[in-house]
Amino acid sequence: MSAKEATARIKINKLLEAAGWRFFPEGPAPANIRLEPAIAIQSVVLDALGADFEKVERGFVDFLLLDARGVPLIVLEAKAEQKNPLTGKEQARKYARSQNCRFVILSNGNLHYFWDLERGNPYVITSFPTPTSVIGYQKVTPNPLRLFEDQVGADYIVRTQRPNYEAEAGWRNETERPAYIQANKLRFLRPYQLQAIRSLQAAVGDGKDRFLFEMATGTGKTLTAAAVIKLFLRSGNVRRVLFLVDRLELEDQAKKSFAAVLSADYQTVIYKENRDDWQRAEIVVTTVREMSARTLDRALDALEGKPTPVKPTPAKPTPAATAVVLSGATREEVAADAQRIMGLLSAQLGEMRQRKGSLTGASKQRVLAAIEQMRSIVLKWPAWATPKAK
């Protein structure tokens, strides 16, 4: 069977293995996938499911993915290719609850959703999470109350730059203070920046979780973003922040700006310069086009009928563990960029139809999956939504 003809079970098996999950022991590493609690999987049992789960009465199978102690960590509901992964998600929720699992993966081999039962609705993923990434994610327990309660003053950033500045002679002497601030490059928040951050905190207190700052050129967007990033990292509501810019020159500028004010507590890297070890940093900077291009490549591969790659990409931050900030790009510009990419997809789809006729079956599923992944990454970035800063 060619990779192009691979059915749901084969694809899901490869995705699991690529992410580090094991159906069978490998040397000293025990199997960490089960069909039922405490019952090891045998090859004959897997084969009996059918290549597309067609031999299963319900049309889907629930796999249990275990942690290092052998305790259920994730429920994977695997469906046949023609089935929508979201069908029957409530059954998956009930089963996950019965196994004391917080996480659910829903997949038909082409389209995959990750669901944190403590954080709202399922969202599209492009590869399965690794055991390590899920355990790290599990350690993050967002607490909006900490965001609301954290005291943010004009010296919020300065206390990271120079924690004991108030005790130093250069600060205490009012005559020398301006020179002291300049020599140490201390960045105090301006009143309107402080107001914007406090507006965010007030919005959190009202139960909101999406925020938008609209600030004119020269008003200190990056410094305000640095304060927001510190607020989320310091309060334990995220483990890592993805900072998106719309131009290459802003990429390096953003990294230098964050390093200048937050390096004492947090590390900043540019994604394309640290593709293999970006996970060591708390702040990852990249461009909108870099993110869009990676998604477009996958989408065009799917449109051309190429197999979905199973080699895992670096573990992607998840919503519960990541904040996303847009800099230098308005919502309209981001939407326009997304529209351009969707136009390329549509054009490619038109060419495919002219050459091979209308797409059906698994090929159609791949197209829909690629477009859904596009929308989830390009169109659903969390927006920072507070009142405009004057």
C-alpha positions in Angstrom: 0.0 0.0 0.0 1.5 3.3 -1.0 1.7 6.3 1.4 -0.9 8.1 -0.8 -3.3 5.2 -0.3 -2.7 4.8 3.4 -5.9 4.6 5.4 -6.8 6.1 8.7 -5.3 3.5 11.0 -2.0 3.4 9.1 -1.8 7.2 9.2 -2.7 7.4 12.8 -0.2 4.7 13.7 2.6 6.6 11.9 1.6 9.9 13.6 1.7 8.2 17.0 5.1 6.6 16.4 6.6 9.8 15.0 5.6 11.6 18.1 7.2 9.0 20.4 4.2 6.9 21.4 4.7 3.1 21.3 2.3 0.2 20.7 4.9 -2.3 21.7 8.0 -2.2 24.0 11.2 -0.9 22.4 14.2 -2.1 24.4 13.9 -0.7 28.0 11.1 1.7 26.9 7.7 0.1 27.7 4.7 0.4 25.4 2.6 3.6 26.2 -0.5 2.9 24.1 -3.4 0.8 25.3 -6.8 -0.2 23.9 -8.1 -0.9 27.4 -6.6 0.0 30.8 -3.9 -2.4 32.0 -4.2 -4.6 28.9 -1.2 -4.6 26.5 -1.9 -4.4 22.7 -1.1 -7.3 20.5 -0.4 -7.1 16.7 -3.3 -9.4 16.0 -5.6 -7.1 17.9 -4.5 -4.1 15.8 -5.0 -5.9 12.6 -8.5 -7.0 13.6 -9.5 -3.3 13.7 -9.3 -3.1 9.9 -7.2 -0.7 7.9 -9.8 2.0 8.2 -11.5 0.8 11.4 -14.2 -0.7 9.1 -14.2 -3.9 11.3 -15.1 -1.9 14.4 -18.9 -1.7 15.1 -18.8 1.9 16.3 -16.6 3.1 13.4 -13.9 4.4 15.8 -11.5 3.3 18.4 -10.4 4.9 21.7 -6.7 4.5 22.4 -5.3 5.3 25.8 -1.9 7.1 25.7 0.0 6.6 29.0 2.5 8.7 30.9 5.8 7.3 32.2 4.1 5.7 35.2 1.7 3.8 32.9 -1.2 6.1 34.0 -3.7 7.2 31.3 -2.8 10.7 30.0 -4.7 11.2 26.7 -7.7 9.6 25.1 -7.2 9.3 21.3 -10.4 8.8 19.5 -9.4 7.4 16.0 -12.0 7.4 13.3 -12.3 6.2 9.7 -11.2 8.8 7.0 -14.8 9.6 5.9 -15.9 10.5 9.4 -15.6 14.0 10.9 -13.3 13.8 13.9 -15.6 16.0 15.9 -18.5 13.5 15.6 -19.1 12.0 19.0 -16.7 14.2 20.8 -19.0 14.1 23.9 -18.5 10.4 24.1 -14.8 10.9 24.0 -15.2 13.5 26.8 -17.1 11.0 29.0 -14.5 8.3 28.4 -11.7 10.6 29.2 -13.4 11.6 32.4 -13.9 8.0 33.4 -10.1 7.4 32.9 -9.2 10.7 34.7 -7.7 12.1 31.5 -7.6 15.8 31.0 -6.7 15.6 27.2 -8.3 14.2 24.1 -7.1 13.8 20.5 -9.7 13.4 17.8 -8.4 12.2 14.4 -9.4 10.5 11.2 -5.9 10.3 9.9 -6.1 13.6 7.9 -7.6 16.1 10.3 -6.7 16.1 14.0 -8.0 18.1 17.0 -6.4 18.5 20.4 -8.8 19.1 23.3 -7.9 20.2 26.8 -11.1 19.5 28.7 -10.2 22.2 31.2 -9.7 24.9 28.5 -12.7 25.0 26.2 -13.2 23.6 22.7 -11.0 21.3 20.5 -8.6 23.0 18.1 -6.8 21.8 15.0 -3.2 20.4 15.3 -0.9 19.4 12.5 0.9 16.6 14.3 0.4 14.6 17.5 1.9 15.9 20.7 4.9 14.1 22.2 4.7 12.6 25.7 7.1 15.2 27.0 5.2 18.2 25.5 1.9 17.0 27.0 3.4 16.5 30.4 5.0 20.0 30.2 1.6 21.4 29.1 -0.1 19.6 32.0 2.0 21.4 34.5 0.6 24.7 33.3 -2.5 25.6 35.3 -3.7 29.0 34.1 -5.1 31.2 36.8 -6.6 34.4 35.5 -7.0 35.7 39.1 -3.2 36.0 39.3 -3.2 38.2 36.2 -5.9 40.4 37.8 -4.2 40.6 41.2 -0.6 41.3 40.0 0.4 44.8 41.0 1.7 46.7 37.9 3.3 50.1 38.4 5.3 52.4 36.2 8.4 50.5 37.3 7.1 47.1 36.3 9.8 46.6 33.7 12.5 48.4 35.7 12.1 45.8 38.5 13.2 43.2 36.0 16.0 45.3 34.6 17.4 46.4 38.0 15.4 44.9 41.0 17.1 47.0 43.7 17.2 50.3 41.8 15.4 52.2 44.6 18.2 51.5 47.1 21.0 52.7 44.8 22.6 56.1 45.4 22.2 57.2 41.8 18.4 56.8 42.1 18.1 58.2 45.6 19.9 61.4 44.7 17.3 63.4 42.7 20.0 65.5 41.0 21.8 62.4 39.7 18.6 60.4 38.9 18.1 61.4 35.2 21.7 60.4 34.5 21.3 57.2 36.4 18.2 56.2 34.4 19.9 57.0 31.2 23.1 55.1 32.1 21.2 52.0 33.1 18.7 52.3 30.2 15.8 51.9 32.6 12.4 51.8 30.9 9.5 53.2 32.9 6.0 52.7 31.6 4.2 55.8 30.5 0.8 56.6 31.9 -1.1 55.5 28.8 0.9 52.3 28.6 0.1 51.6 32.3 -3.5 52.4 31.6 -3.6 49.9 28.7 -2.2 47.1 30.9 -4.5 47.8 33.7 -7.4 47.8 31.2 -6.3 44.3 30.3 -6.3 43.3 33.9 -9.8 44.7 34.4 -10.9 42.8 31.3 -9.5 39.6 32.8 -11.5 40.4 36.0 -14.6 40.6 33.9 -14.0 37.1 32.6 -12.5 38.0 29.1 -9.6 36.1 27.6 -8.9 38.0 24.3 -7.4 41.5 24.1 -6.4 44.0 21.5 -4.2 47.0 21.8 -4.3 49.6 19.0 -1.4 52.0 19.4 0.0 54.7 17.0 3.6 54.6 15.8 6.1 55.8 18.4 3.9 55.1 21.4 6.0 52.2 22.6 4.1 49.1 21.5 7.0 46.8 22.1 7.6 48.0 25.6 3.9 47.6 26.3 4.0 44.1 24.9 7.0 43.4 27.1 5.0 44.3 30.1 2.1 42.1 29.0 4.5 39.2 28.3 6.0 39.6 31.8 2.6 39.7 33.3 1.5 36.4 31.7 4.9 34.6 32.4 5.3 35.9 35.9 1.7 34.9 36.9 2.2 31.4 35.5 -0.6 31.7 33.0 1.8 30.8 30.1 5.1 29.0 29.7 6.1 30.5 26.4 5.1 33.5 24.3 5.1 33.7 20.5 5.6 37.2 19.3 4.6 37.8 15.6 5.8 40.7 13.5 5.0 41.6 9.9 8.4 42.5 8.6 11.9 41.0 8.8 13.5 44.2 10.2 11.0 44.1 13.1 12.0 40.6 13.9 15.6 41.5 15.0 14.4 44.8 16.5 11.8 43.0 18.7 14.4 40.4 19.9 16.8 43.2 20.9 14.1 45.2 22.6 12.9 42.2 24.7 16.4 41.2 25.6 17.1 44.8 26.7 14.3 44.8 29.2 13.5 41.2 30.1 16.8 39.2 29.7 17.3 39.1 33.5 14.3 36.8 33.8 13.4 35.5 30.4 15.3 34.4 27.2 14.3 35.6 23.7 15.1 33.9 20.4 14.2 34.3 16.8 12.6 31.1 15.6 14.4 30.8 12.2 17.7 31.1 13.9 16.9 28.5 16.6 14.8 25.9 14.8 16.3 23.1 16.8 16.3 24.6 20.3 13.7 27.4 20.4 12.0 25.6 23.2 14.6 26.7 25.7 13.4 30.3 25.4 10.3 31.9 27.0 9.9 34.4 24.1 10.0 33.3 20.5 9.9 35.9 17.8 9.0 35.2 14.2 7.2 36.8 11.2 3.6 36.4 10.1 4.9 35.2 6.7 7.2 32.6 8.3 4.2 31.1 10.0 2.0 31.4 6.9 4.6 29.9 4.6 5.0 26.8 6.8 1.3 26.2 6.7 1.0 27.0 2.9 3.6 24.3 2.2 1.6 21.7 4.0 -1.6 22.9 2.3 -0.1 22.7 -1.2 1.3 19.3 -0.5 -2.2 18.1 0.4 -3.7 19.7 -2.7 -1.2 17.9 -4.9 -2.0 14.6 -3.2 1.4 14.3 -1.4 1.3 12.2 1.8 1.0 14.2 5.0 4.5 14.3 6.6 4.8 12.2 9.7 8.2 13.4 10.8 7.4 15.5 13.9 8.1 19.2 13.7 9.4 20.9 16.9 6.6 20.7 19.5 4.3 23.7 19.0 3.2 25.8 21.9 -0.4 25.3 22.8 -3.0 27.9 23.6 -3.0 27.2 27.3 0.7 27.6 27.5 1.3 30.3 24.9 0.3 34.0 24.5 0.5 35.5 21.0 1.2 39.1 20.3 0.9 40.8 16.9 3.3 43.8 16.4 3.4 46.2 13.5 0.4 44.6 11.8 -3.2 45.6 12.1 -6.0 43.0 12.1 -6.8 44.1 8.5 -3.3 43.5 7.4 -3.3 40.0 8.9 -6.7 39.2 7.4 -5.4 40.4 4.0 -2.3 38.2 4.3 -4.6 35.2 5.1 -6.8 36.1 2.2 -3.8 36.1 -0.1 -2.8 32.6 1.0 -6.4 31.3 0.7 -6.4 32.7 -2.8 -3.3 30.7 -3.7 -5.0 27.6 -2.3 -8.1 28.2 -4.4 -6.0 28.7 -7.5 -4.1 25.5 -6.9 -7.3 23.6 -6.3 -8.6 25.0 -9.6 -5.6 23.7 -11.4 -6.0 20.3 -9.8 -9.6 20.1 -11.0 -8.6 21.0 -14.5 -6.0 18.3 -14.6 -7.6 15.5 -12.7 -11.3 16.4 -12.3 -13.0 17.1 -9.0 -11.3 15.9 -5.9 -13.1 13.2 -3.9 -12.6 10.9 -1.0 -9.2 11.0 0.8 -7.9 13.8 -1.5 -10.8 16.0 -0.6 -10.2 15.3 3.1 -6.6 16.4 2.8 -7.6 19.6 1.1 -10.2 20.4 3.8 -7.7 19.5 6.5 -5.1 21.8 5.0 -7.5 24.7 4.7 -8.8 24.1 8.3 -5.2 24.2 9.5 -4.6 27.4 7.6 -7.6 29.0 9.2 -6.7 27.9 12.7 -3.2 29.3 12.5 -3.7 32.4 10.4 -7.3 33.5 11.3 -7.6 32.5 14.9 -4.5 34.0 16.6 -5.6 35.3 20.0 -6.2 39.1 19.6 -5.2 41.4 22.4 -8.5 43.2 23.0 -8.6 46.1 25.4 -9.7 49.7 24.9 -7.5 51.7 22.5 -4.5 53.4 24.2 -4.7 57.1 23.8 
